[in-house]
Amino acid sequence: MDYRVLIVDDEKELTDSLSEILADEGYVTLCASDPFEAMPLLERERVDLVVLDIRMPGMGGIDLLKLMR
């Protein structure tokens, strides 16, 4: 089974690095630069794990977590 990880962070270098590390370990990764980009992904994709940055401009990770619940 392919486990799918959504990474949400406004720092592209961090998102790219984490995505590469997880892909090397066999995970399917999806990336979003902010919660507004992440929400449509969460609606249409099956995601097993979400890695969230807590502090992002506009809406933080905690706010997105509340919407996901």
N, C-alpha and C positions, 0 to 999 in steps of 0.2 A: 504494500500500500504506500502510495506517495503522500507524505505528510506535507501540508501546505502552511507556510508561514507568511503572514503579512507584517511587513516592517513599515512603521510610520515614523518618520523623522524628517525635520526640515534641513538637516545637514546631509547633503548628497553623498559626500565622501564616506560618512559613517554608514549610511544606508547601503551604498555600493559594497563596502568592505564586509559588512555583516551578511549581505545577500550572497556574496561570493563564498564566504566561509560556510554558510549553511548549504549552499548548492553543492559544494565539494563533499559535504557529508551526506548528500542524497536527498535533501529537502527541496521541495518546489517553493520558490520565493516569489512573492508579490511585493511591490514597493509603492509607497505613496509619500509625497513630500509634506502633506498636511492632512488633518482629519477630513477636510472637505473633499479631498481626492480619495481618501480611504473609504468613505461611506458608500459610494457606488460599488466599489470592489467588494465590500462586505455584503451588499445586497445580492450580487450576482455570482459570487464565488464561494465555494466551500472552503473555509479556513479553519485549520486546527489550532493555530496559535497566533496571537498578535503580540508584537513587540512594539511598545509605544514610548515615544519621547514624552515626558511629562510637560515640559515647557516648550510651547510652539506659539508663534504669533497667531492671533485670531481665536483659536480654540486649542486648548491643551489636551494632553492624553487622557487626563482624568475625565474631562468633559466627554470625550469620545467614548470612553469606557462606559459612562453612564448611559449614553445613547445606545450602545451595543447591548446592554442588558435589557 
